[in-house]
Amino acid sequence: MTSTTFAVRQATGPTVEAEAVVSPVPFSARYDLDRTTGVISRGDHPLLGTSVRDRILIARGVQGGVAAGWAFLSMRDLGVGPCGLVFGATNPVMVQGAVTAGLPIVAGVDDAFFDAVSTGDVVRIDPARREVAVVS
């Protein structure tokens, strides 16, 4: 098994490895997801109909704010949420939402990571080592 590893600047949570869902647009917990099913539901989203359930959600950036705080917790309780988050840049509310829901989250990933990863790839987040890897 080979992997390509990238450093991250900020990270918290447990190590997790899962299939990736890579959003080509900034992610919004409020507007992009149906929080009762874990499916991307915004009509003009490039990943419309894609489930984030038990997958690592990846995006270069985020949009919005306070909705993430309850969205991830609600999705976790329903068993439909992602198992990890990787962002190029994020905001404090997204981090608070992830921590509250017990989700590993990393940010400050090198742009080269986004060129190396695609939806369906297996990705490992290792917050303790401040790394994210595309595993093949």
ChimeraX attribute file (.defattr): number of C-alpha atoms within 10 A of each C-alpha:
attribute: neighborCount
match mode: 1-to-1
recipient: residues
	/A:1	4
	/A:2	8
	/A:3	13
	/A:4	13
	/A:5	15
	/A:6	16
	/A:7	18
	/A:8	22
	/A:9	14
	/A:10	16
	/A:11	22
	/A:12	20
	/A:13	17
	/A:14	14
	/A:15	18
	/A:16	18
	/A:17	19
	/A:18	19
	/A:19	21
	/A:20	26
	/A:21	25
	/A:22	22
	/A:23	18
	/A:24	15
	/A:25	15
	/A:26	17
	/A:27	22
	/A:28	18
	/A:29	22
	/A:30	19
	/A:31	16
	/A:32	20
	/A:33	24
	/A:34	18
	/A:35	22
	/A:36	15
	/A:37	16
	/A:38	23
	/A:39	19
	/A:40	20
	/A:41	18
	/A:42	16
	/A:43	11
	/A:44	8
	/A:45	17
	/A:46	12
	/A:47	19
	/A:48	14
	/A:49	15
	/A:50	14
	/A:51	20
	/A:52	23
	/A:53	20
	/A:54	18
	/A:55	24
	/A:56	29
	/A:57	25
	/A:58	29
	/A:59	21
	/A:60	22
	/A:61	19
	/A:62	18
	/A:63	16
	/A:64	15
	/A:65	15
	/A:66	14
	/A:67	15
	/A:68	22
	/A:69	21
	/A:70	19
	/A:71	22
	/A:72	28
	/A:73	20
	/A:74	16
	/A:75	20
	/A:76	21
	/A:77	12
	/A:78	13
	/A:79	15
	/A:80	21
	/A:81	28
	/A:82	23
	/A:83	26
	/A:84	28
	/A:85	23
	/A:86	26
	/A:87	23
	/A:88	20
	/A:89	16
	/A:90	21
	/A:91	14
	/A:92	11
	/A:93	15
	/A:94	25
	/A:95	21
	/A:96	18
	/A:97	22
	/A:98	25
	/A:99	17
	/A:100	14
	/A:101	21
	/A:102	17
	/A:103	25
	/A:104	23
	/A:105	29
	/A:106	28
	/A:107	27
	/A:108	18
	/A:109	21
	/A:110	15
	/A:111	11
	/A:112	9
	/A:113	19
	/A:114	18
	/A:115	8
	/A:116	11
	/A:117	19
	/A:118	18
	/A:119	16
	/A:120	13
	/A:121	17
	/A:122	19
	/A:123	29
	/A:124	21
	/A:125	29
	/A:126	22
	/A:127	22
	/A:128	11
	/A:129	12
	/A:130	18
	/A:131	20
	/A:132	26
	/A:133	20
	/A:134	21
	/A:135	17
	/A:136	10
